[in-house]
Amino acid sequence: MPIADNFPIRECYCPAHFGNSYEAMWPREMAAYLAEIKHLGFNRYGDWITTTDTSNPYATDHWLLGRELLERKKQNFRAAQALGLQLDLVISANHVYLDQLQREHAATFGPGIMGQLICPSRPAARAVILGNYENWFRDLAAAGIRLNSFTAFAYDYGGCACDQCRPWILTFARLMREIHAIGEKHHPGLEPWLCSWWWKPEEHALFNDWAEREAPGWLKGMTLHIEYNHTRVKDIAVPAGCRKLAFFHIGYGDTRDNNDIYSKFGAVIAPRRIPQTLHDLAAQGVTGFQAYSEGVFDDVNKALVAGTSLREYAARYFGSADGWPEWLSQWGDRRQVDLPAARAEFDRLAANATPGWRLEHWRAKLKLETFDREKQAERFFAEFEHLQRDVYRLGPLRHIFSKPFAAPAWAADFNPPDLPAEA
């Protein structure tokens, strides 16, 4: 059965942040990549408004990082819209710009609560939050962008554990209704969706009771979180009239247990996890997904989740389907790869392959895996720098892309030498 029959909603969520590919790409480059995303089988595109590490672009005439990122996002949304992709804006409830973090507005932190957060139960802070959404929705509309939905996160980033905000999930829900009213004013027909990333079962129950009591029929989509190494969403009820969707992490391989995530060991592929997840989601009655992507390193996984086979992928990007599907499929768990055989076969296949970054990031993966197993620290990090700078063309990386996150097990004992500056 074609994937479109089971999953009419196929969104690629590409948050441009932390120095990743989507933040680094220039507009024409991103537009070309969006065309490839559509070719692979996606019909929706999502991004969020970056506030992390940035100041409020609406508060100054200076062209600082916040303004540059915002303008690029608008260009990307317009490019996706021109391709016929539907548009989704992902939002984090009470996450604000750096210069809006006033002490008197501060959120109360607790387990699972992180980010640049202010408390929506304080009237002045709530006005700041709502003011941001007014700016964003109005600005996107003025740029000719018409959003089809927004997807709101309660956590990562988001949350407040103060007495006035408890239970947070209900404070979050009521805040989202206010934000939806702002958004619909500028984007008529805008659908409210929520993502259950880090929600607890008891929070789903609280939310469903609230929705039935205070907002029947309001929520149009719930993207249920698939936990690491799982292939199903939890069997959670959603409010009446709400689509059951899935938040599908495609940024790691078949398993999370080997740190093959976020390009820490190069390109990723999940040739067993992704097909099994699609099968399980269809059996659960899930009718769509948001494929959560943190860069081009998961390009093969994009194909798999959107309905393009490895043979089709290889023929399009490597110039031949012969041998490539089998070679790629062995990398679901990097620890199980027979490296001498994989290296010999790669050399044979690559000799006649179409050149480009898709070929080179698999060449780098072979080297990274070799140097990791041999604990050749200097060679490993030199190859890692080559991959990030020369292949992916990235600049400064932050957060999940920083060197300590998901680093090789031996990396804590590695003291890099003082390196001379290149001429």
N, C-alpha and C positions, 0 to 999 in steps of 0.2 A: 504494500500500500504506500503511495507517495506520502512523504512526510507532511506535506501541506494538508492532506486529508485529516491527519491526526492533530496537527498543530497549526491552526490558521494564524496564530500570533507567534512570530519568530523574530524576536528582537535581539539585536547585538548591542549590548550596553557597553560603551567604550568611554569610561570616565577619563577625561584628559587631565591628569594630575600627576604629582610626584616625579615629574620628569620623564614619564613614560612615552611610548611612541606617539600617542594621540596628542600629548602636549607638545612634543617636539616637532611634529609634522607641520609644514607650511600648508597654506590653504589648498593649493593645486595638488599637492602630494596627497593630502587627506581626501580631497574630492575623488582622486583616482582610486584610492583604497576603498572608499565607500562604494564606488562602482563595482569593485571586486566583491565586496561584502554582499551586495545585491545579487551578483552573478552566482555566488555560492548558495543562495537560497533564503537569505534574510529579507524580511519585508518591513522591519521597523529599526529605527536607530535611536539610541539613548545616550545622553551625556548629563553631567551635573554641572552646576555653577560652582567653580572652585572658590572657596573662601580660605582654605588651609594655606597658611604661610603668606597670605596677601592682605592688603588693606583695601578699604572700601573704594572702588573706582569712581563711585558717584559723589565722593566727598572731595575730590581734587580735580584740577585741570591737567595735572601732570600725567604723562603716559607711563605709568608704573606697571609692575607685573600683573596686578589685578585687571587693569584695563586691557593689556595685551591678551591675556588669557580669555577674557570675556569677548573681545572682538573676534578672536579665532573661533570660539565656540559658535558665535552667531554665523560666521561664514560656513562652518561645518554643518550646522543645522540647515542652512539654506541649500547647500550642496546636496544633502540627503533628501531634502524636500523636492528639489529639482529632479532627482532620480526616481521619484515616486514612492520613497520610503515614508512610512508614517513616523511621527516624532514623539518621543517620550522624554520628559525632563525629570531627572532623578534628583530628589531633594532630601536633605538631612534636617530634621525638624527645627532645632534651635541652635544650629551651627552657624557662627557669624564670623565677620572679618576681624582681623587682629586688633584694629583700632576701635572695635566695638566691645572689647572685653573690659568693661568697666567693673571695678570691684563691687559697686553697689548692685550690679546686674548679675553677678556670678551665679552659675548653677552649682548645685551641691553634687559632688561626685560620689560614686559608689560602685559596686561590682558591675562591670560591663558598660560603664558610662565613661566616655572619653571624648576628647575633641575641644574645639574652641566654642564653649557652650555658655549660654546665659539662660536665666530662669524665666520661662514664659508665664509663671504665676505672679511675677512682679510687673505691674502695669507699664512702667517705663521700659523695661526690657522687652516686654511683649510688643510694644510699639516699634522697637528697633527691628525685631524679627519680622513683623508684618510689613514694615517699611522696605525691608530688603526684597520681600516677595513682590511687593507693588512695583519696585524698580525693575526687577528681573522680568516679570510677566509683561509689563508695559514696554520695556526695551526690546524684548524678543518680538513682540507684535509689531512695533514700529519698524523693525528690520525686515518685515515681510514674512516672518516665521509664524506658522499656525500649529501650535502643539495639539496633539491628539489626546495625550494623557500626561499626568505626572505620577511618579512612583515615590512615595515617601518612606524614609527609613526612620524608625524610632531609635535605633542604636547604630553605632559605628558609622557615622558619628551621631550623637544625640543622647538626650536623657537629662533628667534632674531628679535627685533623690530627696529633695526637701519635703517637709510635711505638706505644704500646699500642693505639690505636684504628685504626691502619691495618691493612688497608683499611677505611675507614669504613663502607662499605656492608654489610660482614659484622658489624661491631660493632653497627650499626643493626639488622640483622636479628635478632641474638640478643637485643638489648634489647627489640625488639618482641614476641618470643615471651614474654618475662617479663611485659611489660605486658598482652599478651593474656590470660595466665592470671589476672591481677588483674581485668581487665575481665569475663571470663567468670564469675568468682565472683559478681559482682553483676548481670550481664546474661547469663543462660544462653543459649547459642546465638549469642553475639556473633561475628560474622565478622571476621577480620583482612583488611584491604585495605591496599595500599601505593600511593602515588602516585610516579610516576617523574619528577616535576618536577626538572630539571637533572641527571638521571642520565646517565652516559656509557655507550655500548654495552658497554665492557669491564666496567662495574659490573653491568649486566644479566647478562652471562655469568658473573661471579663469583657473583652472587646465585642464579642458576638452578642452578649446580653445588652450592652450599651447600644449597639447598632440596631437591634430589634426594638429597643425602647425609645431611643432618641433620634435615630437616623435610618429608618427603614428604607431600603432601596438606594441608599446614597452611594455606597462603595461599589465600584464596577469591576475591580480586579484585586486579587490577593496573590502576590508572587511568594509562594511558600519556599522556604529555605531548604535546600538539599545539603545536608551536613557532609563534611569531608568523608570520603571513602564510602559514601552511601549512594544508592541509585534510585531512591524513592523519596518523595516528600512524606512527612508525617501525616497520618490519617486524621487530619484536623478539619472540622466543619468550618465553612465560611458563611457569611451572612447571605440571606436570600437575595437572589438576583446578582450575585457577585461571581465573576469568573474565577475558576481555580487555575492558577498559573504556577510556574516553577521558576525559582531563581537558581540558575544552572552555572556553576563555577567551571569554566573551561581553561583556567590558567594553570592547571597541573596535569600530570599524567594519569595513569590508571590508579595510582596510589599516592597519598599525601605523605607516606611514611619515609620517603627517601629524599625529601627536600627538592624534588624536581618540580619546582614551582616558581612562577614569576621570573623565568629565564636565569635562575641561579646556576643552572647547568645547561643553559641554552634552550633550544626549541623544545616544545613539549607535544606529546601526542597521547591520547587516551583511547586506543582502538578497541578496548573491551568495555571500559567504563561508560563511554558515551552511548554506544548502541544499546547496552543493557539499560541505561537510564531512560533512553527514549522509549524502549519497550515497556519499562515499568511505569513511566508517567502516563503513557497511553492507557495502560490497564487500570490506572487509578482515576481515569476520567479527566486528567489535566489537559487543557486545550491550547496551551501556549507556554512559552518560556522567555525569560530574559537571560541570554547567554552573557555571563559576566566575564569581560575580557580586559586584561591590563596591558595589552600591547600586541605587536605583530608576532611575537614569539609563539603564540598559540594559533597561528594561521591554519595549520592542519586541523586542529580541533574545531575551528570555525566551520570548515568544510564538513566535517563529520556531523556536527550538531545541526547544521542547516540543510543537510540532505544531499551533499555532493560526495560521491564515493572517492576512495583513494585513487582508483584508476583514472577517474575524471580529473582529479586534482593534479596527478602526476603528468597526465597528458597536456594539461593547460600550462603548467608552470615549469616542468622539467623537459617537455618536448617528447616524452615517451612514457607509456604506462608499463612497459616491460620491466619487471624487477623491482620497481620503486614501491608498490604497495606492500610487498613482503618485507623490504628493507625497513620501511618506516614503521611497520606494525610491531617490530621486535622491541621498539623503544618505549612501550607502555610502562615497563619497569626497567629503568636504566641499569639496575644492579644485575639483571639477568642476561644482559647482552654479551655475546661472545665477541669481544672486541677485535681480535685478529681477523676473524671471518667478516665482521661488519666493516672493518677498514678496507679489506681487500675488495669486497663487493661495492662499497661506496666509490672506491677509485675506478672500478670498472664502469659503474653507472654514470659517474660524474664526468667521465672523459668525453661523453657525447651529449651531456645535458645542457639545457638552456642556462646560461650564466645569470646570476642575480643573487639578491640577498636570501631568497628562499633556499637556494643551494648552499650558500655560505654559512647560514646558521646551523645547518646540519653538519657541515664540515667542522665547525667549531665545537659542536656537541661531542663529536668523536674525540677531539683533543681534550676537552674538559673532563670527560669521563676517564680517559687514559691518565691524565695528570692527577685526578682525584684519587684513583685507585693506587697510584704509585706515590701519593703524597708529595708530589713535586710542586711545592707551594708557589715558588716564583713563576714557574712555567704556567701553572693554573691561573694565577691572577693576571699574568701578561695576556693570556688567551682571553680571559674574561673581559679585560679592558678592550682588547681588539674587537670582541663581539659587540660590546655595548657602544663603542665609539665609531668603529669603522663599518660594521655591518648594520646595526640598528640606528646609528647616527644620533646617539643620545648625548645630552649634556649632564649637568649635575642631577643625581638621583636622590630621592628622599623616601622616608618611611619604609614600606615593604620592599623597596628596591635598594635600600642601603646595604652596605657590605655585611654588617653583622646578622641581618635577617636571613634565616635559612642557610647559613654559611656551612661549608664543609666541616665535618666533625673535628678535623685536625687544625682548623683555622685559628682557634684561640691560642695555639702555641706558636703561631707564625709571626715573626717580627720582621717586617719587610726592611730591606736595606735602604739607606739614603740613596735615592736615585738621582743621577745628574739630569739636568734639564736637556731636552732634545734640542739640537741646533735648528 
